[in-house]
Amino acid sequence: MADPMFLVTSRPRLERPSSVEKAVGLLGDLGDEGEALAGATWIMRAPNRGEPMRSTYVSLSRIEQLRRV
């Protein structure tokens, strides 16, 4: 039988805020159920590292302030 940690029972929700302030607000509201997303490969491989998937991911891709170093 498969380990329950590795079973995906529902599709995670993806939020795509347009500012750092909105992203921080969303992550604060979500608590442990949310996680920032800046690269899907890390998230996709979470079960391989023994980490549970979150119910919601907050994409940072639309935040212009984060596009420059």
PyMOL commands that place a pseudoatom at each C-alpha (Angstrom):
pseudoatom trace, name=CA, resn=MET, resi=1, chain=A, elem=C, hetatm=0, pos=[0.000, 0.000, 0.000]
pseudoatom trace, name=CA, resn=ALA, resi=2, chain=A, elem=C, hetatm=0, pos=[1.231, 3.508, -0.803]
pseudoatom trace, name=CA, resn=ASP, resi=3, chain=A, elem=C, hetatm=0, pos=[2.400, 5.851, 1.927]
pseudoatom trace, name=CA, resn=PRO, resi=4, chain=A, elem=C, hetatm=0, pos=[-0.422, 8.400, 2.586]
pseudoatom trace, name=CA, resn=MET, resi=5, chain=A, elem=C, hetatm=0, pos=[2.111, 11.252, 2.513]
pseudoatom trace, name=CA, resn=PHE, resi=6, chain=A, elem=C, hetatm=0, pos=[2.729, 10.519, -1.162]
pseudoatom trace, name=CA, resn=LEU, resi=7, chain=A, elem=C, hetatm=0, pos=[-0.902, 10.342, -2.221]
pseudoatom trace, name=CA, resn=VAL, resi=8, chain=A, elem=C, hetatm=0, pos=[-2.313, 13.428, -3.896]
pseudoatom trace, name=CA, resn=THR, resi=9, chain=A, elem=C, hetatm=0, pos=[-5.999, 13.550, -3.062]
pseudoatom trace, name=CA, resn=SER, resi=10, chain=A, elem=C, hetatm=0, pos=[-6.794, 16.874, -4.679]
pseudoatom trace, name=CA, resn=ARG, resi=11, chain=A, elem=C, hetatm=0, pos=[-5.184, 19.322, -7.035]
pseudoatom trace, name=CA, resn=PRO, resi=12, chain=A, elem=C, hetatm=0, pos=[-3.384, 22.202, -5.283]
pseudoatom trace, name=CA, resn=ARG, resi=13, chain=A, elem=C, hetatm=0, pos=[-4.698, 25.714, -5.881]
pseudoatom trace, name=CA, resn=LEU, resi=14, chain=A, elem=C, hetatm=0, pos=[-2.384, 28.266, -7.502]
pseudoatom trace, name=CA, resn=GLU, resi=15, chain=A, elem=C, hetatm=0, pos=[-2.557, 31.941, -6.548]
pseudoatom trace, name=CA, resn=ARG, resi=16, chain=A, elem=C, hetatm=0, pos=[-0.721, 34.471, -8.756]
pseudoatom trace, name=CA, resn=PRO, resi=17, chain=A, elem=C, hetatm=0, pos=[-0.464, 37.836, -6.973]
pseudoatom trace, name=CA, resn=SER, resi=18, chain=A, elem=C, hetatm=0, pos=[0.973, 40.872, -8.749]
pseudoatom trace, name=CA, resn=SER, resi=19, chain=A, elem=C, hetatm=0, pos=[2.827, 42.424, -5.795]
pseudoatom trace, name=CA, resn=VAL, resi=20, chain=A, elem=C, hetatm=0, pos=[5.042, 41.434, -2.906]
pseudoatom trace, name=CA, resn=GLU, resi=21, chain=A, elem=C, hetatm=0, pos=[2.473, 42.831, -0.482]
pseudoatom trace, name=CA, resn=LYS, resi=22, chain=A, elem=C, hetatm=0, pos=[-0.297, 40.635, -1.897]
pseudoatom trace, name=CA, resn=ALA, resi=23, chain=A, elem=C, hetatm=0, pos=[1.951, 37.561, -1.872]
pseudoatom trace, name=CA, resn=VAL, resi=24, chain=A, elem=C, hetatm=0, pos=[2.958, 38.142, 1.752]
pseudoatom trace, name=CA, resn=GLY, resi=25, chain=A, elem=C, hetatm=0, pos=[-0.700, 38.656, 2.695]
pseudoatom trace, name=CA, resn=LEU, resi=26, chain=A, elem=C, hetatm=0, pos=[-1.757, 35.442, 0.987]
pseudoatom trace, name=CA, resn=LEU, resi=27, chain=A, elem=C, hetatm=0, pos=[1.037, 33.436, 2.578]
pseudoatom trace, name=CA, resn=GLY, resi=28, chain=A, elem=C, hetatm=0, pos=[0.155, 34.882, 5.989]
pseudoatom trace, name=CA, resn=ASP, resi=29, chain=A, elem=C, hetatm=0, pos=[-3.514, 33.991, 5.547]
pseudoatom trace, name=CA, resn=LEU, resi=30, chain=A, elem=C, hetatm=0, pos=[-2.708, 30.471, 4.356]
pseudoatom trace, name=CA, resn=GLY, resi=31, chain=A, elem=C, hetatm=0, pos=[-0.263, 29.625, 7.145]
pseudoatom trace, name=CA, resn=ASP, resi=32, chain=A, elem=C, hetatm=0, pos=[1.047, 26.069, 6.877]
pseudoatom trace, name=CA, resn=GLU, resi=33, chain=A, elem=C, hetatm=0, pos=[-1.364, 25.288, 4.027]
pseudoatom trace, name=CA, resn=GLY, resi=34, chain=A, elem=C, hetatm=0, pos=[0.458, 27.626, 1.627]
pseudoatom trace, name=CA, resn=GLU, resi=35, chain=A, elem=C, hetatm=0, pos=[3.925, 27.912, 0.184]
pseudoatom trace, name=CA, resn=ALA, resi=36, chain=A, elem=C, hetatm=0, pos=[5.693, 30.319, -2.161]
pseudoatom trace, name=CA, resn=LEU, resi=37, chain=A, elem=C, hetatm=0, pos=[6.367, 28.962, -5.634]
pseudoatom trace, name=CA, resn=ALA, resi=38, chain=A, elem=C, hetatm=0, pos=[9.302, 30.224, -7.658]
pseudoatom trace, name=CA, resn=GLY, resi=39, chain=A, elem=C, hetatm=0, pos=[10.148, 26.993, -9.450]
pseudoatom trace, name=CA, resn=ALA, resi=40, chain=A, elem=C, hetatm=0, pos=[7.813, 24.062, -9.962]
pseudoatom trace, name=CA, resn=THR, resi=41, chain=A, elem=C, hetatm=0, pos=[10.544, 21.421, -10.051]
pseudoatom trace, name=CA, resn=TRP, resi=42, chain=A, elem=C, hetatm=0, pos=[11.186, 21.835, -6.321]
pseudoatom trace, name=CA, resn=ILE, resi=43, chain=A, elem=C, hetatm=0, pos=[7.460, 21.491, -5.549]
pseudoatom trace, name=CA, resn=MET, resi=44, chain=A, elem=C, hetatm=0, pos=[6.939, 18.583, -7.926]
pseudoatom trace, name=CA, resn=ARG, resi=45, chain=A, elem=C, hetatm=0, pos=[9.685, 16.586, -6.217]
pseudoatom trace, name=CA, resn=ALA, resi=46, chain=A, elem=C, hetatm=0, pos=[8.548, 17.324, -2.643]
pseudoatom trace, name=CA, resn=PRO, resi=47, chain=A, elem=C, hetatm=0, pos=[7.106, 13.817, -2.125]
pseudoatom trace, name=CA, resn=ASN, resi=48, chain=A, elem=C, hetatm=0, pos=[10.458, 12.309, -3.140]
pseudoatom trace, name=CA, resn=ARG, resi=49, chain=A, elem=C, hetatm=0, pos=[12.044, 14.280, -0.290]
pseudoatom trace, name=CA, resn=GLY, resi=50, chain=A, elem=C, hetatm=0, pos=[9.350, 13.098, 2.135]
pseudoatom trace, name=CA, resn=GLU, resi=51, chain=A, elem=C, hetatm=0, pos=[7.609, 16.506, 2.211]
pseudoatom trace, name=CA, resn=PRO, resi=52, chain=A, elem=C, hetatm=0, pos=[3.822, 16.798, 1.966]
pseudoatom trace, name=CA, resn=MET, resi=53, chain=A, elem=C, hetatm=0, pos=[2.232, 18.819, -0.832]
pseudoatom trace, name=CA, resn=ARG, resi=54, chain=A, elem=C, hetatm=0, pos=[0.537, 22.065, 0.217]
pseudoatom trace, name=CA, resn=SER, resi=55, chain=A, elem=C, hetatm=0, pos=[-3.081, 22.819, -0.596]
pseudoatom trace, name=CA, resn=THR, resi=56, chain=A, elem=C, hetatm=0, pos=[-2.165, 26.201, -2.139]
pseudoatom trace, name=CA, resn=TYR, resi=57, chain=A, elem=C, hetatm=0, pos=[0.933, 27.580, -3.822]
pseudoatom trace, name=CA, resn=VAL, resi=58, chain=A, elem=C, hetatm=0, pos=[1.593, 31.305, -4.250]
pseudoatom trace, name=CA, resn=SER, resi=59, chain=A, elem=C, hetatm=0, pos=[3.417, 31.904, -7.523]
pseudoatom trace, name=CA, resn=LEU, resi=60, chain=A, elem=C, hetatm=0, pos=[5.956, 34.732, -7.527]
pseudoatom trace, name=CA, resn=SER, resi=61, chain=A, elem=C, hetatm=0, pos=[6.229, 34.846, -11.332]
pseudoatom trace, name=CA, resn=ARG, resi=62, chain=A, elem=C, hetatm=0, pos=[3.992, 37.911, -11.846]
pseudoatom trace, name=CA, resn=ILE, resi=63, chain=A, elem=C, hetatm=0, pos=[5.731, 40.100, -9.276]
pseudoatom trace, name=CA, resn=GLU, resi=64, chain=A, elem=C, hetatm=0, pos=[7.742, 42.619, -11.267]
pseudoatom trace, name=CA, resn=GLN, resi=65, chain=A, elem=C, hetatm=0, pos=[9.814, 43.677, -8.228]
pseudoatom trace, name=CA, resn=LEU, resi=66, chain=A, elem=C, hetatm=0, pos=[11.262, 40.150, -8.028]
pseudoatom trace, name=CA, resn=ARG, resi=67, chain=A, elem=C, hetatm=0, pos=[12.349, 39.938, -11.658]
pseudoatom trace, name=CA, resn=ARG, resi=68, chain=A, elem=C, hetatm=0, pos=[15.528, 41.956, -11.148]
pseudoatom trace, name=CA, resn=VAL, resi=69, chain=A, elem=C, hetatm=0, pos=[18.468, 41.415, -8.861]
for i in range(1, 69): cmd.bond("trace and resi %d" % i, "trace and resi %d" % (i + 1))
show_as sticks, trace
zoom trace
